[in-house]
Amino acid sequence: MHELSIAMSIIEIAEENAKNANTSVISEIELEIGTQAGVVMDALTFAIEAAKKGTMLEGAKWVINEVPAIARCADCKHEFPTPDLFSPCPKCGNPFSDVFQGRELRVKSLKAE
């Protein structure tokens, strides 16, 4: 379950930033996770609950924003929402596109005290 290592990395990043800002408690963390990031959200939520114990984020509010996947057709440059990497362009039918949004996995913001 790679979601546990993702949760631990998120906590490590958050704690490092909080320490650099001379704070000891993180009250809120906001994440952006794309629908094509390869993360199982239920597994990540479970992993966060286990990993946050005893950390600066134990009592923090976790806000997770899912970012929808959007592709750009390689031919006609039409942009369209896509549920997967293999959907053809709905405008011209070209099977080749570039998913330029929806692979995000980042800490967007922290609120610390």
Backbone hydrogen bonds, N-H to C=O, Kabsch-Sander energy under -0.5 kcal/mol:
donor,donor_aa,acceptor,acceptor_aa,energy
4,L,1,M,-1.0
5,S,1,M,-0.6
6,I,2,H,-1.9
7,A,3,E,-2.7
8,M,4,L,-2.5
9,S,5,S,-2.0
10,I,6,I,-2.5
11,I,7,A,-2.3
12,E,8,M,-2.3
13,I,9,S,-2.5
14,A,10,I,-2.6
15,E,11,I,-2.9
16,E,12,E,-2.2
17,N,13,I,-2.2
18,A,14,A,-2.4
19,K,15,E,-2.6
20,N,16,E,-2.1
21,A,17,N,-1.2
22,N,19,K,-1.6
23,T,18,A,-2.4
26,I,56,M,-1.8
27,S,25,V,-0.6
27,S,111,K,-2.6
28,E,111,K,-1.6
29,I,61,K,-2.6
30,E,109,S,-2.8
31,L,63,V,-3.2
32,E,106,R,-2.6
33,I,65,N,-2.7
34,G,104,E,-3.2
35,T,67,V,-2.6
36,Q,102,G,-3.1
37,A,34,G,-1.8
41,M,39,V,-0.8
44,L,40,V,-2.4
45,T,41,M,-2.6
46,F,42,D,-2.1
47,A,43,A,-2.4
48,I,44,L,-2.8
49,E,45,T,-1.9
50,A,46,F,-1.6
51,A,47,A,-2.8
52,K,48,I,-2.4
53,K,50,A,-0.5
55,T,52,K,-2.0
58,E,55,T,-1.5
60,A,57,L,-1.1
61,K,27,S,-2.6
63,V,29,I,-2.9
63,V,61,K,-0.6
64,I,62,W,-0.6
65,N,31,L,-2.7
65,N,63,V,-0.6
66,E,64,I,-0.6
67,V,33,I,-2.1
70,I,101,Q,-2.2
71,A,80,F,-3.1
72,R,98,D,-2.1
73,C,78,H,-2.7
74,A,96,F,-2.3
77,K,73,C,-0.8
80,F,71,A,-2.4
82,T,69,A,-2.0
87,S,84,D,-0.5
89,C,94,N,-2.6
93,G,89,C,-1.8
97,S,95,P,-0.6
98,D,72,R,-2.4
99,V,97,S,-0.5
100,F,70,I,-1.8
100,F,98,D,-0.9
101,Q,70,I,-1.4
106,R,32,E,-2.4
108,K,30,E,-2.7
108,K,106,R,-0.7
109,S,30,E,-1.5
111,K,28,E,-2.8
112,A,110,L,-0.5
113,E,25,V,-3.0
